[in-house]
Structure formats: C-alpha cells, structure tokens
Amino acid sequence: MSTKKENALVRAQTIVGAAIIPVFVIGYWVVCSKKGILNTTILTSPEQLVARFLKMFSDGSLWKNIFSSTRRVLEGFTIGAFLGLVIGSLVGLFKPIRILLSAVISILRPIPPISMIPFFILWLGIGEESKLTIIAIGSFWSVLLNTIQGFQDTDPNLVEVADVFGKSKAVILFKIVLPSAIPSVFTGLRLGMSHAWTAVVTAEMIAASSGVGYMIQYARELSQPDLLLLGIVCIGIIGLIIDTVVMFIQKKVVYWRTIE
C-alpha cells in the first residue's frame, strides 16, 4: 500500500512540476494581453484564441484539418517506419549489407526531406502521393539509424557467452540481440513521428487544400494570428498525445527497463 501511495505522490509531483511553466506562461500572456503590452495583431490574445477554437470546433472545420494531417502522418509514418525497421535490421545484423549500403546512407542522410518537396511535386504532382513520400522520408532516417545503432550496441560478451553454451543463432537473436535493440528502436520511432509532423506541416503549407499546415499558411496569408496560433497549438497537442501513446507502448514492451 505504501508503495502505491509513493508512486501516486511521485506522479502528482511530476504533473505539478511539468505544469508550472505552462501555467506561468499562460498567466503572463493573459495579463500582458489585458494591459495592452502585447500587440494582438501579431500575437493574439487568449480570448481571441478560445473564440476561434470554439467557432472552428462548432462548424467542424478544425476537426477536418486535424483529421487530414493526422491521417497523412500515420500513413506516411507507417511506410517510413516499416522501411526503416526492415533496412535497419538488415544493416545492423549483416555486415555485408552494412558495407554495401554504408555509402548510400552517408550520401542521402544529410539531405533534408523538406528540400525534396519541389522535386516530388514535379514528379508525383500536388496530390497525396507527394505528401506521403515526404512524410515517409522524414520518419525513415530516425528509425533506420536508431535501429542500426540498437543492433550494433548489443553486448558482444553476452553473444560470446551464449555461443559458448551452444545456443542457436535464433535463440541469440530473439533472447539477446532483439531485447538489446528494442529500446533504441522505440527512440527512433518517437523521433520519426516528430519528424513526420514537421514534414506534413511543411508539405501542407506548400501544396494542400486541407490540414493543419494549410490552416497555418491560410492564416498567414490573411493575417489572422488567432488561426495561426491555433494551428501551432494543435500541432503541439497532437504531437504530445501521439508521443504519450508511443511511450505507453514502449513501457509495456520494454518492461524490463525503467522509462522516465
């Protein structure tokens, strides 16, 4: 019972500690807006932001844009993460494949996915294909590199001991190598999801008729700071929700390791 109370106290302290800065910032924002310290034509007031949210919430336009962006992110991330996991596993496990692909990875990795948007628009058009390709590339590299690193970080002494005791390659792979690599793989998935959101917003700002990125670009063109800020807030909240879900899954899968 005492342990449960201690865990509950720790969780409460964590929540309160994490909320201190956001509450302070929002309070300072409210005070400055009411006293006219902030220029509300550039940085909207909290009242204007809430009014815009309620309006778009009631007419459904906010959910339409959020759904469009979330769908694109999930589809593109699934493609990029799957390719990153498969190729990363092959590169991490097999030295010949690592030697074969090392030069290609080193050349392509520094190229920002955002810089490739005009190319994919010319190649694939302004439809969903070009956006999903950019999102997939944006999430691919984080998953790939962390997967490779996870396999390479396996303790060679453990593998050597298992080999001495006559364990099969399948046992070594599933009992030693994979458990060692999984934490790094989840780190790559979290980073990949973050990069996927960056990619989708940028792609939608350039060529889209719906989505959070389109909403931000539309607000910029019409000088609507409340709409622009609402789009930014939506990105942050959705990203937090997705990251929390991934962390929850990680805690269940990597149950032998404490995750803060």
C-alpha positions as CSV (number, residue, x, y, z in Angstrom):
1,M,0.0,0.0,0.0
2,S,2.8,2.4,0.9
3,T,4.4,1.7,-2.5
4,K,1.2,2.7,-4.3
5,K,0.9,5.9,-2.3
6,E,4.6,6.7,-3.0
7,N,4.0,6.1,-6.8
8,A,0.9,8.3,-6.7
9,L,2.8,11.0,-4.9
10,V,5.6,10.8,-7.4
11,R,3.1,11.1,-10.3
12,A,1.4,14.0,-8.7
13,Q,4.7,15.8,-8.2
14,T,5.7,15.1,-11.8
15,I,2.4,16.5,-13.1
16,V,2.6,19.6,-10.9
17,G,6.2,20.2,-11.8
18,A,5.5,19.8,-15.6
19,A,2.6,22.3,-15.3
20,I,4.4,25.1,-13.6
21,I,6.0,26.7,-16.6
22,P,2.9,26.4,-19.0
23,V,0.6,27.9,-16.3
24,F,3.1,30.7,-15.7
25,V,3.4,31.5,-19.4
26,I,-0.4,31.4,-20.0
27,G,-0.9,33.6,-16.9
28,Y,1.7,36.1,-18.1
29,W,0.1,36.1,-21.6
30,V,-3.3,36.8,-20.2
31,V,-2.0,39.7,-18.1
32,C,0.0,41.2,-20.9
33,S,-2.9,41.0,-23.4
34,K,-5.3,42.7,-21.0
35,K,-2.9,45.5,-20.2
36,G,-2.1,46.1,-23.9
37,I,1.6,45.1,-23.5
38,L,1.3,42.6,-26.4
39,N,0.3,43.7,-29.9
40,T,-2.7,41.4,-30.5
41,T,-2.5,42.0,-34.3
42,I,0.8,39.9,-34.1
43,L,0.2,37.7,-31.1
44,T,-3.4,37.0,-30.5
45,S,-4.9,37.3,-27.0
46,P,-6.1,34.1,-25.2
47,E,-9.8,35.3,-25.5
48,Q,-9.4,35.5,-29.3
49,L,-7.7,32.1,-29.5
50,V,-10.5,30.5,-27.5
51,A,-13.2,32.2,-29.6
52,R,-11.5,31.0,-32.8
53,F,-11.3,27.4,-31.3
54,L,-15.0,27.4,-30.3
55,K,-16.0,28.7,-33.7
56,M,-14.0,26.1,-35.7
57,F,-15.0,23.4,-33.2
58,S,-18.6,24.0,-33.7
59,D,-18.6,24.2,-37.5
60,G,-16.3,21.1,-37.8
61,S,-13.5,22.8,-39.8
62,L,-10.9,22.3,-37.1
63,W,-11.6,18.6,-37.0
64,K,-11.4,18.3,-40.8
65,N,-7.9,19.8,-40.9
66,I,-6.7,17.8,-37.9
67,F,-8.0,14.6,-39.4
68,S,-6.4,15.3,-42.7
69,S,-3.0,15.9,-41.2
70,T,-3.2,13.0,-38.7
71,R,-4.2,10.6,-41.5
72,R,-1.3,11.7,-43.6
73,V,1.2,11.5,-40.7
74,L,0.0,8.0,-39.8
75,E,0.1,6.7,-43.4
76,G,3.5,8.2,-44.2
77,F,5.0,7.3,-40.9
78,T,3.8,3.7,-41.2
79,I,5.6,3.4,-44.6
80,G,8.8,5.2,-43.4
81,A,9.0,3.3,-40.1
82,F,8.4,-0.1,-41.8
83,L,11.2,0.5,-44.3
84,G,13.5,1.9,-41.6
85,L,12.9,-1.1,-39.4
86,V,13.5,-3.6,-42.2
87,I,16.5,-2.0,-43.7
88,G,17.9,-1.0,-40.3
89,S,17.6,-4.6,-39.1
90,L,19.4,-6.0,-42.2
91,V,22.2,-3.4,-41.9
92,G,22.6,-3.9,-38.2
93,L,22.6,-7.7,-38.4
94,F,24.5,-8.5,-41.5
95,K,28.0,-6.9,-42.2
96,P,27.9,-7.4,-46.0
97,I,24.7,-5.4,-46.3
98,R,26.1,-2.8,-44.0
99,I,29.2,-2.4,-46.2
100,L,27.0,-2.4,-49.3
101,L,24.7,0.4,-48.1
102,S,27.0,2.5,-45.9
103,A,28.0,4.8,-48.8
104,V,24.4,5.3,-49.9
105,I,23.2,6.0,-46.4
106,S,26.0,8.5,-45.8
107,I,25.2,10.4,-49.1
108,L,21.4,10.5,-48.7
109,R,21.1,11.0,-44.9
110,P,22.2,14.7,-44.9
111,I,19.6,15.8,-47.5
112,P,16.7,17.5,-45.7
113,P,13.3,16.0,-46.7
114,I,11.9,19.5,-47.0
115,S,14.4,20.4,-49.7
116,M,12.9,17.5,-51.8
117,I,9.3,18.8,-51.7
118,P,9.6,20.7,-55.1
119,F,11.1,17.6,-56.7
120,F,8.4,15.3,-55.5
121,I,5.7,17.8,-56.5
122,L,7.1,17.8,-60.1
123,W,7.4,14.0,-60.1
124,L,4.2,13.0,-58.3
125,G,2.1,16.1,-58.5
126,I,0.4,18.0,-55.7
127,G,-1.8,15.1,-54.6
128,E,-1.4,12.8,-51.6
129,E,1.4,10.8,-53.1
130,S,4.0,13.6,-52.9
131,K,3.0,14.4,-49.3
132,L,3.1,10.8,-48.1
133,T,6.5,10.4,-49.7
134,I,7.9,13.4,-47.9
135,I,6.5,12.2,-44.6
136,A,7.8,8.7,-45.1
137,I,11.3,10.0,-45.9
138,G,11.1,12.3,-42.9
139,S,10.4,9.5,-40.5
140,F,12.6,6.9,-42.2
141,W,16.0,8.1,-41.2
142,S,15.4,8.3,-37.5
143,V,14.0,4.8,-37.4
144,L,16.7,3.5,-39.7
145,L,19.7,4.9,-37.8
146,N,18.4,4.1,-34.3
147,T,17.6,0.5,-35.4
148,I,21.1,0.1,-36.8
149,Q,22.6,1.6,-33.6
150,G,20.4,-0.7,-31.4
151,F,21.6,-3.8,-33.1
152,Q,25.2,-2.7,-33.0
153,D,25.1,-1.8,-29.3
154,T,24.4,-5.4,-28.3
155,D,27.0,-6.5,-25.7
156,P,29.4,-8.8,-27.6
157,N,30.3,-10.6,-24.4
158,L,26.7,-11.8,-24.0
159,V,26.7,-13.1,-27.5
160,E,30.0,-14.8,-27.0
161,V,28.8,-16.5,-23.8
162,A,25.6,-17.7,-25.4
163,D,27.7,-19.1,-28.3
164,V,30.0,-20.9,-25.9
165,F,27.0,-22.6,-24.2
166,G,25.9,-23.8,-27.6
167,K,22.8,-21.6,-28.1
168,S,21.4,-21.5,-31.6
169,K,21.5,-18.3,-33.7
170,A,17.8,-18.0,-33.4
171,V,18.0,-18.0,-29.6
172,I,20.8,-15.5,-29.6
173,L,18.8,-13.2,-31.9
174,F,15.5,-13.3,-30.0
175,K,16.8,-13.6,-26.5
176,I,19.8,-11.3,-26.6
177,V,20.1,-9.1,-29.7
178,L,16.4,-8.1,-30.2
179,P,15.8,-7.2,-26.5
180,S,19.0,-5.1,-26.6
181,A,17.9,-3.3,-29.7
182,I,14.3,-2.6,-28.9
183,P,14.8,0.5,-26.6
184,S,16.8,2.2,-29.4
185,V,14.2,1.2,-31.9
186,F,11.5,2.9,-29.9
187,T,13.6,6.0,-29.6
188,G,13.8,6.0,-33.4
189,L,10.0,5.6,-33.7
190,R,9.4,8.6,-31.4
191,L,11.9,10.8,-33.3
192,G,10.4,9.5,-36.6
193,M,6.9,10.6,-35.5
194,S,8.2,14.0,-34.6
195,H,9.9,14.4,-38.0
196,A,6.8,13.1,-39.7
197,W,4.8,16.0,-38.2
198,T,7.4,18.5,-39.3
199,A,7.3,17.1,-42.8
200,V,3.5,17.1,-43.1
201,V,3.1,20.7,-41.9
202,T,5.7,21.9,-44.3
203,A,4.2,19.9,-47.2
204,E,0.7,21.2,-46.5
205,M,1.9,24.8,-46.3
206,I,3.3,24.4,-49.9
207,A,0.6,22.3,-51.6
208,A,-2.6,21.3,-49.9
209,S,-6.3,22.3,-49.5
210,S,-6.7,20.9,-46.0
211,G,-4.6,20.1,-43.0
212,V,-3.1,22.0,-40.1
213,G,-0.2,23.2,-42.3
214,Y,-2.7,24.5,-44.8
215,M,-4.6,26.2,-42.0
216,I,-1.4,27.9,-40.8
217,Q,-0.5,29.1,-44.3
218,Y,-4.0,30.3,-44.9
219,A,-3.9,32.3,-41.6
220,R,-0.6,33.8,-42.6
221,E,-1.8,35.0,-46.0
222,L,-4.9,36.6,-44.4
223,S,-3.1,37.9,-41.4
224,Q,-5.2,36.0,-38.9
225,P,-2.9,35.4,-35.8
226,D,-5.6,33.6,-33.8
227,L,-6.0,31.0,-36.5
228,L,-2.2,30.7,-37.0
229,L,-1.6,30.2,-33.3
230,L,-4.5,27.7,-33.1
231,G,-2.8,25.6,-35.8
232,I,0.5,25.7,-33.8
233,V,-1.2,24.7,-30.6
234,C,-2.9,21.8,-32.4
235,I,0.4,20.5,-33.7
236,G,1.8,20.6,-30.2
237,I,-1.1,18.9,-28.5
238,I,-1.5,16.2,-31.2
239,G,2.3,15.5,-31.1
240,L,2.1,15.2,-27.3
241,I,-0.8,12.7,-27.5
242,I,1.0,10.6,-30.1
243,D,4.3,10.7,-28.1
244,T,2.5,9.7,-24.9
245,V,0.9,6.7,-26.7
246,V,4.2,5.6,-28.1
247,M,5.8,5.9,-24.6
248,F,3.0,3.9,-23.1
249,I,3.5,1.1,-25.7
250,Q,7.3,1.3,-25.1
251,K,6.8,0.8,-21.3
252,K,4.6,-2.3,-22.0
253,V,7.1,-3.8,-24.5
254,V,10.3,-2.8,-22.8
255,Y,9.0,-3.8,-19.4
256,W,12.5,-4.7,-18.0
257,R,13.7,-1.1,-18.4
258,T,12.6,2.0,-16.5
259,I,11.5,4.8,-18.8
260,E,11.1,8.3,-17.5
